[in-house]
Amino acid sequence: MTVDTTALTQPIDRAKVRAFSKALREKGMLRSRAFTIIVFAFVGIVGALIVVPTLATIVTNAFARGSGNPVALLPFVLVLAIVGFLAWAIIRGVGGAAARRYRLSLFASANGMTWHPGFSHPRRPGMIFDLGRNQELHDVMRREQPRSLEVANYTYETGSGKSKQTHRWGYVALRLDTPLPHIVLDAVGNNGLFGGSNLPITLGRDQRLSLEGDFDRHFALYCPEGYERDALYLFTPDVMARFVDNAAALDVEIVDDWLFLYAKRDLSTLDPATWRWLFATVDAIDEKLAQWARWRDERLGDSSSGATATGTAASDAAARSVPLLTPPPAGVAREGRRLKRGIPWISVAVLVVFGGFWMLSLAFGR
């Protein structure tokens, strides 16, 4: 697919940006200006009651001393600079967000997609979507043809008080032709310190499957126990090569009839290079997804003709020699729908070490 990124960088008409934001508010797709007006009013009141009298006092005291030393006015200049910078940052932030929305909308239209500012509590089967609270999608890009595609940014919160954290992800979602077993490719290249996984959950190590070639140098593949042969059918050498060459920087999850690509940064962005890379990755993977549509789960039973699905697609020769009265059922048996969670041993080890040091400090402190 040829990607037109002109809208992401070309000059824009500020009047059109304001009209676009107004139209979004009228459709209920954007918060009203009430919150912004309240913030500006609060800042204005604080400035009138606190900042202005303080500045007046500083200037009066400086001239009352009669020193004539310009250094005496330095606090005044400093406070004035801080106030000016905060006002500039607020105005720039509001205007920058509006321009971003307008550019992304134009980019979506130029590339056969639709743009939505986002919504709360999205229903997606991927691993990142059932964690934390206050889940939010941002800058959602969608395309229905030739295959359903969604690119968006996602945030959720964990903890509270001083330990509160906001987790940011970007993802690409591709709709598959048939439900498949739950498979995760944990990219090795984006792992953290000491090789710790970048994934937000820990998977049971007994579900790890080693594949041929140098695939394991780029991804750790997890599949449900008993589905190893199915994973080998899906990840043939040519499919593995596509993921290594194009998606080695992304974590991959296949769940139900979705394929997710994850990154711990925004993917719906104003960066043209990111979009060119994403569409090249999607195109490269999409070319190989058609062969996955033939997969059937033998655990769901045989077809009425007596021909069986072997955990892979029935061969063309078998299909020609044995007429299938009804096709094998699509779907995944219960044991293959979700991977089992594991224990985050690195976190446990860190807690044990810190706990040991704490106990030793208490013991020697006595």
N, C-alpha and C positions, 0 to 999 in steps of 0.2 A: 504494500500500500504506500502511495506517495503521500507524505505528510506536508501540509501547508502550514508553516509556523509563522507566517507574516503577521498575523494578528497579535502575536505575543510580544512583538518588539516595535511595531510601527507606531508613529505618533497618533494620538487619539484626540478627539474633540471633547473637551470637558463638559460642554453643554449636553452632548449625547450621553456621557457617563452619568450626569445628574438625572437625565430623563430615564435612563435605564434603571437606575436605583429606585426612582419614583414608581416606575411600572412594577418592579419587584415588590415594593411595599404594598401597592394596591392589590396585587395578587395574593398577598399574605405569605410570600416566599422570603421576606426579609423583615427584620424587626423595624418597628417604626423609629422615628427620630426622637421619641420621647425620652429614652434612656440617655442619648447623647446630649439632649438639651438639659436634662437634669444635672448631668456631670458638669457641663459648662457653667450652669447656674451656680452650682456648689463651689466650683473653683473661683468664680467671680465674687461670690459672697465672702469666701475665705480671704481672697485678695483684698477686698474692700475693707474688711474688718481687722485683718492681721498684717498682711504684707505692706499695704500702703502706709498705715500708721508707723510700722517699724522702719520703713525707709525714710519717712519724714523725720522720725526721731534721730536716726543716724545722721542725716544731713544737718539737722538743726544743731546737734551736739558738735559736729565737726566744725561748723562755722562759728559756734559760740566760743569755742576755745581760741578762735582767732589765730590759729597757728599758721594758716595758709598753706599747710603741707598737703599736697594732693594724696599722699598715702592715707590720710585720715578718711578719704572717701572710698577707699578700697572695699570695705564691707558693703557699702551701698552698691558699687558696681558689681560685686560678686553676687549679691542677692538678686539684682536686676537681671543679670545674665542667666541665673538659674530659672527665674520665672519665665524669661523669654524663651529659653530652651524647652521648658516643659510645654508652653503654649504651642511652640512650633512642632514638637513631637506629636502632640494630640491632633493638631490639624493635619499634619502629614499622614499620620496613621489612618485617620478617617478617610482622607482622600485616596490614599494608596490602596486601601481595601476595596473601595468602590471601583477604582481603575482596574484592579486585578479581576474582579468579578466580570467587568465589561469585556476585558481582553479574553478571558477564558470562554465566555459565551460566544464571542466572534470566532475564536479558534474552533470551538465545537461545531458551529454551523459550517465552517469552511471544510470540515473533515467528516461530514455526515454523521455527526453525533449530536446529542443534546446535553445541556449543562443544567445542573441544579445546585443551588448554594449549599444544600445539605439538610439533614434531618436527624432526629434523635432515635436511639434504640433501634438500630437496623436489625433486621432478621436475616442473618447469613449463617450458614453451617460451619464456617471456618473457625479455627482455634482461637483467634484473637477476639471474636465477637461475643463470647460468653464470659469474659473476664471483667472484673471491676464494676464500676458504676458510671453514670453520666456518659454513656457511650454516644458519640457524635460522629456523623459522616460530614465531610466538608468537600466542596467543589467536586461534585459527582458527575463524571462523564459517562455517557452510555451510548452504545451502538447496538442495533439489533441484527444487522446483516453485515457480512455473510454468516457470522456467528455472534451470539449475544456476548457483549463485552462491557465491562464496567471498570473504570479507573477512578479511584477516590482516595482521599486522605481520611484517617480515622484516629480518634482519640478516646481514651477512657481513663478513669481515675482509680487509684488504689490508695489505701492508707487514709489517715486523717491527721489533723493538726500539723505538727512539724514533719511528720513522716508522710504527708500527702504527696503523691506523685501523679503527674499527668504523662501518660504513655502515648507516644505518637507513632503511627504507622502509615505507610502508603501501601496500597494493594492494587492488583489487577485481577479481575475475576472473569473467567471464560466458562461459558455454559457448555457442558459436554453432551454428546448424543445419547448416552446411557449412563445410569448410575454405576460407579466403580467402587472397589474396595478402598478403605481409608488408607492412603499412602502419603507419607511425608518425606520430602527431600530436604534435609537440614544442610544448608550450604556451609561448607568448611571455611570458605574465604571470609565470611563475616562473623565468625565466632569470636568471643571475647577473650579476656585474659585467661591464660592457662588452658585454652581450648574449650572454654565453656560455651555451650550452645547459645545462639542468639534467639532461640525460640522462647515464647512466653510460658511454655509448659514443658515439663519433663516427660519423656516417653520411656516406657519399659525397654531396657537394653536387650531383653530376650526377643524383641521384635525387630532387631537390627538385621538387615540382609545385605551381605556383601555381593557386589556385582563384578563382572569381569572387566578387564582392561584397567584404565586409570580412573574409572568413574568414582571410586571410593576416595580419591584424592580431592575431589570437588564436592561430593555430596555424601551424607550418611543417609541411607534409605531405610525407612521403617515401614513395615507392613504387618497386618494382623497375623498371628500364628495360624499356620495352615494355609496361608495364601501366598507362600513363597513362589510356587510355580506360576500363579497368576501374575505376580509382579514381574517375573521373568518374561512372561508373554507380553505384558504391556511395555516393558522397558527393554526392547530389543536394542542391539548395538546402534542402529541408526537413530532411534529415539534418544538414547543416552547421549549420543554425539550432539544432537540438537540442544539438549539442556546444558551440556558442558560448554558448548560454544556460545550460547546466547543468554543463559539464565544463571550462570555460576555465581553471580553476585546476589541472587535472590533466593529466599526460602520458598519451597513449593509445597502445597497441600492439595491432594485430591480427596474430595469428600462428597459423598452422594453424587450428583451430576454436575459438580463444579470443580474447576481447577483454579487455585489461588496462587498468585505470586506476591510475596511479602517483602517489604523493605522498611527499615526503621527510619524512614524519612519521607517527606512529601513526594508523591509521584504525580499528583495532579498539580502542575506547577507552571510557572511562566518561562521555564528554561527550555528552549528549543531542542537542545541536545538530549535532554531526558526523554522528550516525546519521540524523537527519532529512534532512540534506543529501544523504548518500550514497544513501538509499533513493529520494529524489526524483530524483536523478541517474540511478540505475539504471532507475527506472520510465520516465523521459522517453526514455532511449536504447532501452530494450527495445521500446517501441512501434514503433520504426523498424527493428528487426533482422529482422523477418519478411520484409521485401522483399529482404534480402540473401540469403535462402535460395535464391532463384531464380538466383543467379549461377552461371555455368559457365565453365570455362576452355577456350577454343577450341583451345588448344595440346595438349590431351589427346585430340583427334580428334573426328570427327563421329559422330553417331548412325547406326544402321544404316538409318534411313529416308532418309538423304540430307539431312535437315535439319541445319543447323549451329548451334552455339552461337557467338555473335559476340563473346564476351568479356563479354556481358551475358546476361540471361535471354532465352529465345526469346519473342517477342511473343505475346500472347493470340490475335491473328488468325492468326499462323502456326501456332500450336498447334492451332487449330480446323481449318485448311485442310489441314495435312499431319499425318496420324496418326503419332505416334512409336511405333515398335515397342518401342524401349527408350529410356529417358530419357538425356540427355547425362550423361556420367560426372561425379561429384562429385570435387573435388580440385583441386590446383594443380600446374602443371608445375614442374619443378625450378628453372628460372630465376626463378620468382616466389615461391619459398618463403622465401627469406631476402634481406634487404637487404645490400648490400655495405658494409663498414666504411670509414670515411674516416680522414684524418689530422687529429689535434687541433691545428690550426694555431695556436691561441692559446697552447697549452702550448709548442709549438715556438718561437713568437716570444718567450715569456718566457725560455725556456732560452737562446736566442740572445742576448737583451739582457743577461742575467746573465753569460753566458759572455764577452760583449764587455767588460763592466765589469771582470770578473775579470782578463782578459788585459791590459787597460789599467793596472789597479792593479799587476800584476806588472811591466809594462814601466816605468812611472814609479817604481816602488819601487826599481828598480835604480839 
